[in-house]
Amino acid sequence: MRAHTIRLSAVPFAFSFLLGAMPQSAEAGSVPEVVSADPDHGDVGVDPALTEIRVTFDRDMQVGSHSWVGGGDTYPELTGQPKWEGARTAVLPVRLKPNHTYHLRLNSFHFQNFRSKNGTPAKPYPISFSTGSANSHSRPKSLTRTENEAAIKKLQNAIFKRYSHFDLRNVNWENQFKRYESKFLAAKKPAEFARVAAKMLAKARDVHVYVKSGPATFSEFQRNAPPNFNFQTVQEIVKEWEQHSQAVYSGKLKGNVGYILITTWSSNSGNLLDAALAALREHKDAEGLIVDVRPNSGGDEVIAGKFAGCFFDKTTAYAKHVWRDPDQPGGWSAPYTRLCEPNPQGPAYRGPVAVLMGPHNVSSCEAFLLMMKQADNCKLVGAKSYGSSGNPRAHDLGNGVTVYLPSWSAMTLEDERFEGKGIRPDKLVPAGASVFKKRDPVLEAALHWLDGE
């Protein structure tokens, strides 16, 4: 007997409709992908009188199964149930507002009910678009070949002269441009050009490279770096569990050891710094402290520095970087040293500290690791970080497309560039992802060190 279920996610709204129990087997070597969407990702000036969002896949799908994911005011108002036209085209009945920006996604990490006939989840596909004025039927001007030729030259200049990691993975950029030239020139809309640019730039395998057009962000490269961490397991181990914000949690462990989990350094994460300082203030008298950032993939280095400043008595150097600068000899600036300042407004902690780290750590979280590496009586415990820092800068291509490329190469104080290499922990704890469903060997190793073992 087949059952219809509707599941709601933790986001404000997610329409995920599943028909029956679907098999989990993957198709040989491929996953279903969206080949067209109307409106599509990056479209602007969409007619607000549009009543349907239509998406077509590259193969027959399981008809009756959907995962239209999104929430809040940026999710279109629904006027009926999602439906299928044939085995490849999914349709979402909607009512749109004029002069409004919408964001939704087909499939996500949690919702994967768009599936091929034999059960393979489709590759997640974002759709961000903005509508035009009511009663306006004018279409955005098509890009010309001349505009696209000029945009190609600007992109070439940005990569060859400004991209700090242009030679890191031995990409033959001249060949890449030749390969994609015809597609660039054929683009009629900025979003089409942006999509081609994102596909070409994916060869760099750089998480800090992305493209924007209108309300949409395009990035084809997805890193495969699951954290050496399981949230549920940690909750079961840590006592007196307390949530201070959407990104900060704390509790206690045996031997009067405090525990603080910080899942992001993003400035968009509410009162992140206040919550992190409040958690630290609660444990300022603990005999030992564990700061867990294993699921943290960065954000704002200034926020990370203000938290780290609670562990320092004086201004301390923690990292270096060099800028890509074509006007300098060799194309690089002189090394610049980054400093961590003490935070007099935060609670001072001078006891032993173990910082838990892993392969999910990138960007500003790697900067935090380097800060804490300089703190007295602190040890980094876990697995090597991912190795990606770039300070992306915008490059306007002049045709409605902006490309963001890393502008610096980050280094340790020992002048070692860690892009693509990662930061090594003081105490390496190798363990497979499945282990963390039952226990936490990284947390155990940190406790052993704090106990003097």
C-alpha positions in Angstrom: 0.0 0.0 0.0 1.4 3.4 -1.0 1.2 6.4 1.4 1.3 10.1 0.8 3.3 12.1 3.3 4.1 15.8 3.6 7.1 16.7 5.6 8.0 20.2 6.9 11.7 21.1 7.6 13.3 23.3 10.2 13.4 26.2 7.7 10.3 28.5 7.7 8.8 26.3 4.9 9.6 23.4 2.8 7.2 21.6 0.5 8.5 18.0 0.3 5.9 15.5 -1.1 6.8 11.8 -1.2 4.8 9.1 -3.0 5.4 5.8 -1.3 8.7 4.4 0.0 11.4 5.2 -2.5 14.5 3.0 -3.1 17.9 4.5 -2.2 20.0 2.9 -4.9 22.0 5.2 -7.2 22.2 5.1 -10.9 25.5 4.0 -12.4 27.7 7.0 -12.5 25.1 9.8 -12.8 22.4 11.7 -11.0 19.3 13.4 -12.4 19.8 17.1 -13.3 17.6 20.0 -14.2 18.1 20.9 -17.9 15.7 23.9 -18.0 13.6 26.0 -15.7 11.1 28.9 -16.2 11.8 31.2 -14.5 15.4 30.1 -14.2 18.1 30.9 -11.6 19.2 34.5 -12.0 16.3 35.7 -14.1 15.2 39.3 -13.6 12.2 41.2 -14.8 10.0 38.1 -14.6 6.4 38.8 -15.4 4.5 38.8 -12.0 1.4 37.5 -13.8 3.3 34.2 -14.2 1.2 31.4 -12.6 3.6 28.4 -12.8 7.2 27.6 -12.1 8.2 24.8 -14.6 11.3 22.6 -14.3 12.4 19.9 -16.7 14.8 17.1 -15.8 17.2 15.2 -18.1 15.5 11.8 -17.6 12.2 10.2 -16.5 11.5 10.9 -12.8 9.2 9.4 -10.1 5.9 11.2 -10.9 4.2 12.2 -7.7 7.3 12.9 -5.7 8.5 16.5 -5.0 10.9 18.5 -2.9 10.3 22.2 -3.5 12.3 23.7 -0.7 12.3 27.3 0.7 10.6 29.5 3.3 9.4 32.9 4.4 8.6 35.9 2.2 11.0 34.8 -0.5 9.1 31.6 -1.2 6.3 32.0 -3.8 2.7 31.8 -2.6 1.2 28.4 -3.7 -2.2 28.3 -5.5 -2.4 24.5 -5.7 -0.6 21.2 -5.4 2.6 20.5 -7.3 2.1 18.4 -10.3 3.8 16.6 -13.2 3.4 17.0 -16.9 4.8 13.7 -18.3 7.7 12.0 -16.6 10.2 14.9 -16.8 8.5 18.2 -16.2 7.5 19.3 -12.6 5.1 22.2 -12.2 4.6 24.4 -9.1 1.4 26.6 -9.2 2.2 30.0 -7.8 1.0 33.6 -7.3 3.8 36.2 -7.6 4.2 39.8 -6.4 5.6 42.5 -8.6 9.0 43.9 -7.8 9.9 41.0 -5.5 12.8 38.6 -5.2 12.1 34.9 -4.7 14.4 32.0 -3.6 13.6 28.3 -3.7 15.4 25.1 -4.4 14.7 21.7 -5.9 16.0 19.1 -3.4 18.4 19.9 -0.6 20.6 18.1 1.9 17.5 17.1 4.0 14.8 16.9 1.3 15.6 14.7 -1.7 12.2 13.6 -3.1 12.9 14.6 -6.7 14.2 11.2 -7.8 14.8 9.3 -11.0 12.6 6.3 -11.7 15.1 3.9 -9.9 15.4 6.2 -6.9 18.5 8.3 -7.4 18.0 11.8 -5.8 18.3 14.7 -8.3 21.2 17.1 -7.9 19.9 20.1 -5.9 19.0 23.1 -8.1 18.5 26.6 -6.8 16.1 29.1 -8.4 16.5 32.7 -7.4 14.6 35.3 -9.6 13.1 38.7 -9.3 9.8 40.0 -10.8 9.3 43.2 -12.7 6.5 45.8 -12.4 2.8 44.9 -12.6 1.4 45.3 -16.1 4.9 45.5 -17.6 5.5 43.1 -20.4 8.9 44.3 -21.5 11.7 41.8 -21.5 15.2 42.5 -20.3 17.5 43.4 -23.2 19.4 40.5 -24.7 23.2 40.5 -24.4 25.1 41.2 -27.6 28.1 39.4 -28.9 30.2 42.6 -28.3 29.1 42.8 -24.7 30.1 39.1 -24.1 33.4 39.5 -25.9 34.3 42.4 -23.6 33.1 40.4 -20.6 35.4 37.5 -21.6 38.4 39.8 -21.7 37.6 41.2 -18.3 37.3 37.7 -16.9 40.6 36.7 -18.4 42.3 39.7 -16.9 40.8 38.9 -13.5 42.0 35.3 -13.5 45.5 35.9 -15.0 46.3 39.0 -13.0 44.1 39.1 -9.9 43.2 35.5 -8.9 45.5 34.5 -6.1 45.1 30.7 -6.7 45.2 30.8 -10.5 48.1 28.3 -10.7 47.4 26.2 -7.6 45.8 23.2 -9.2 47.6 23.4 -12.6 44.5 24.5 -14.5 45.2 25.4 -18.1 43.1 28.6 -18.2 43.8 29.3 -21.8 42.3 26.0 -22.8 39.4 26.6 -20.5 38.5 29.8 -22.2 38.8 28.2 -25.6 36.5 25.4 -24.5 33.8 27.7 -23.2 34.2 30.6 -25.7 31.3 29.7 -27.9 28.9 29.2 -24.9 30.0 32.6 -23.5 29.3 34.3 -26.8 25.9 32.6 -27.3 24.6 33.8 -23.9 21.5 36.0 -24.3 20.9 36.7 -20.6 23.4 37.6 -17.8 22.3 34.5 -15.9 23.2 32.3 -18.9 26.7 33.9 -19.1 27.0 33.5 -15.3 26.1 29.8 -15.5 28.8 29.2 -18.1 31.4 31.1 -16.1 30.5 29.0 -13.0 31.0 25.8 -14.9 34.3 26.9 -16.3 35.6 28.1 -12.9 34.6 24.8 -11.2 37.9 23.5 -12.6 39.7 25.5 -9.9 38.0 23.5 -7.2 38.0 26.6 -5.0 35.2 27.2 -2.5 35.8 30.9 -2.6 35.1 31.3 -6.3 31.5 32.1 -7.3 29.5 34.2 -9.7 26.5 36.5 -9.3 23.8 37.7 -11.6 20.8 39.6 -10.4 19.5 37.9 -7.2 21.3 34.6 -8.0 24.6 33.1 -7.0 26.2 30.4 -9.2 28.8 27.9 -8.0 29.4 24.5 -9.5 32.1 23.2 -7.2 31.0 21.4 -4.1 33.6 20.3 -1.6 33.2 16.8 -0.1 34.3 17.3 3.5 31.9 15.8 6.1 32.8 17.0 9.6 34.3 14.6 12.2 31.4 15.4 14.4 27.9 14.3 15.2 25.6 16.8 16.9 23.3 14.2 18.5 26.3 12.3 20.0 27.7 15.5 21.5 24.4 16.4 23.0 24.3 13.0 24.7 27.8 13.3 26.1 27.8 17.0 27.3 25.8 17.6 30.5 23.8 20.7 31.4 23.3 21.4 27.6 22.4 25.0 26.9 21.6 26.8 23.6 22.7 30.5 23.7 21.9 31.3 20.1 21.3 29.5 16.8 25.1 28.9 16.5 26.4 28.7 20.1 25.9 25.9 22.6 27.6 25.0 25.9 27.6 22.5 28.8 29.8 20.7 31.2 32.0 17.6 31.1 33.6 15.5 33.9 36.3 17.1 36.0 34.8 20.6 35.9 35.6 21.0 32.2 33.6 23.5 30.2 32.3 22.9 26.7 31.5 25.5 24.1 30.3 24.7 20.5 30.4 27.4 17.9 29.0 26.3 14.5 29.7 29.4 12.5 31.5 32.8 12.6 29.0 34.3 10.2 27.8 37.9 11.0 24.4 36.9 9.8 24.0 34.4 12.7 22.1 36.7 15.1 23.9 37.7 18.3 26.7 35.3 17.7 29.5 37.2 19.5 27.4 38.1 22.5 26.3 34.5 22.8 29.8 33.1 22.5 31.1 35.5 25.1 28.2 34.7 27.4 29.0 31.0 27.1 32.7 31.7 27.9 31.7 33.8 30.9 29.8 30.9 32.3 32.9 28.7 32.2 35.6 31.3 33.0 36.3 29.4 36.3 36.4 26.0 34.7 39.5 23.9 35.3 39.7 23.2 31.6 37.8 24.3 28.5 36.9 22.6 25.2 36.0 24.9 22.3 34.4 22.9 19.5 34.4 24.3 16.0 34.4 21.1 14.0 31.2 22.0 12.0 32.3 25.6 11.6 33.0 26.6 8.0 34.0 30.3 8.7 32.3 33.6 8.3 33.6 36.8 9.8 37.3 36.8 10.9 36.7 39.9 13.1 34.1 38.1 15.2 36.4 35.1 15.5 39.2 37.4 16.6 37.1 39.0 19.3 36.3 35.6 20.8 39.9 34.5 20.5 41.1 37.7 22.1 39.7 36.5 25.4 42.6 34.0 25.6 45.4 36.6 25.1 47.1 39.2 27.4 48.9 41.0 24.5 48.6 41.6 20.8 49.8 38.4 19.1 50.7 37.6 15.5 48.9 34.5 14.2 49.1 34.4 10.4 50.4 36.1 7.2 49.1 36.6 3.7 50.3 38.1 0.4 48.0 39.9 -2.1 47.9 39.1 -5.8 49.1 42.4 -7.3 50.2 42.6 -11.0 51.8 46.0 -10.3 54.3 44.4 -7.9 57.5 42.5 -8.8 56.6 38.9 -9.3 52.9 39.7 -9.1 52.6 39.6 -5.4 52.7 42.1 -2.5 55.1 41.9 0.4 53.8 39.6 3.3 51.3 41.1 5.6 51.1 39.9 9.2 47.7 39.5 10.9 47.4 40.2 14.6 44.9 39.1 17.3 44.1 41.8 19.9 43.2 41.1 23.5 39.5 41.6 24.1 39.1 43.6 27.3 35.3 43.5 27.1 35.2 39.7 27.1 35.8 37.3 29.9 39.5 36.4 30.3 40.3 32.7 30.3 43.8 31.4 31.1 43.3 27.8 31.9 44.1 24.9 29.5 42.1 24.9 26.3 41.5 22.2 23.7 40.1 23.4 20.4 38.4 20.6 18.4 38.9 20.9 14.6 38.3 18.9 11.4 38.0 18.8 7.6 34.8 21.0 7.6 36.9 24.0 8.8 37.7 26.6 6.1 38.3 30.3 5.7 37.8 32.4 8.8 37.5 29.3 11.0 41.0 28.3 9.8 42.1 31.8 10.9 40.6 31.1 14.3 42.6 27.9 14.5 45.8 29.8 13.8 44.8 32.4 16.5 44.2 29.8 19.1 47.4 27.9 18.1 49.3 31.0 19.6 47.4 31.0 22.9 49.2 29.8 26.0 48.3 26.3 27.1 46.1 25.6 24.1 46.1 22.5 21.9 44.4 21.8 18.6 42.8 18.4 18.6 41.1 16.4 15.8 41.7 16.2 12.0 43.4 18.5 9.5 41.3 21.4 8.3 40.2 21.7 4.6 42.6 24.4 3.6 40.8 27.3 1.8 41.2 31.0 2.4 41.0 33.7 -0.1 39.3 37.1 0.8 37.2 37.1 -2.5 37.0 40.3 -4.4 34.3 41.3 -6.9 35.1 41.7 -10.6 32.3 43.3 -12.6 32.3 41.9 -16.2 30.1 44.8 -17.5 27.3 42.5 -18.8 25.3 42.1 -15.6 27.6 39.4 -14.2 30.1 39.7 -11.3 32.7 37.1 -10.6 34.3 36.7 -7.1 37.8 35.5 -6.9 40.2 35.1 -4.0 42.7 38.0 -3.8 45.2 36.7 -1.3 47.2 33.6 -0.4 47.1 32.9 3.3 50.1 31.5 5.2 51.1 30.4 8.7 53.6 32.4 10.6 56.2 30.0 9.2 55.4 31.3 5.7 53.7 28.0 4.8 50.8 28.5 2.4 48.0 26.2 3.4 45.5 26.6 0.5 44.6 23.0 -0.5 46.7 21.6 2.3 44.9 22.5 5.5 46.1 23.2 9.0 47.4 20.3 11.0 46.2 19.7 14.6 48.6 19.3 17.5 46.9 16.0 18.4 45.7 14.0 15.3 42.7 11.8 16.0 41.9 9.6 13.0 38.4 8.3 12.9 35.8 7.4 10.2 32.5 9.3 10.1 30.5 6.2 11.3 32.4 6.2 14.6 30.8 9.5 15.6 27.3 8.0 15.6 28.2 6.1 18.8 31.1 8.0 20.5 33.3 11.0 20.0 37.0 10.0 19.9 38.1 13.7 19.3 36.3 14.8 22.4 37.7 11.9 24.3 41.3 12.8 23.2 40.8 16.4 24.3 39.6 15.2 27.8 42.6 12.9 28.1 44.9 15.9 27.4 43.1 18.1 29.9 43.4 15.4 32.5 47.2 15.3 31.9 47.2 11.9 30.3 
